[in-house]
Amino acid sequence: MNSARVIKKYPNRRLYDTVESCYITLADVRNLVIRKIDFTVVDKKSGEDITRTILLQVITEQEQRGDAVMSRDFLSQVIRSYGKVVPGFAANYLEQSMKLFMTQQKNLRLQVKRVVGDDPFAAVADVAQKNIARWKSLQDEVLRRFAGAGKADERRLELLRREQKKA
């Protein structure tokens, strides 16, 4: 049973999610991928499955944002490999390499967590949030003191003015 969500791509380049009954963006497609929601993108006019093309567009958008994962050299090698290697072999090799990389990254995080006793990324984020709160508190205190000093100075000036008027 194929329960993949169907997304239709219209000639005006808009993507329509048939489950949510609304137009979506490439960022929404990225979120579907991240949430591991199975979907298929179909060209409304031809009925052709264009999921790979849309996924490549999502990757292109991510790469342009500065979240680059693929180096220029890697991309050049991929382009050069077209027509020279067996497509199924190359695709399978890259897919297995990425799975291995993700597994190793997960194992590394678990090992660090065992040694440190906490998720290191969560710990760094927590320290950063605490530092931001401390900095804000310090700024607030400095501003309060300056505001208080300003009021005291205003009072002193007012007293001096009154004394000058009396004299």
Secondary structure by P-SEA (a helix, b strand, c coil): ccccbbbbbccccccccccccccccaaaaaaaaaabbbbbbbcccccccaaaaaaaaaaaaaaaaccccccaaaaaaaaaacccccaaaaaaaaaaaaaaaaaaaaaaaaaaaaaacccaaaaaaaaaaaaaaaaaaaaaaaaaaaaaaaaaaaaaaaaaaaaaaac
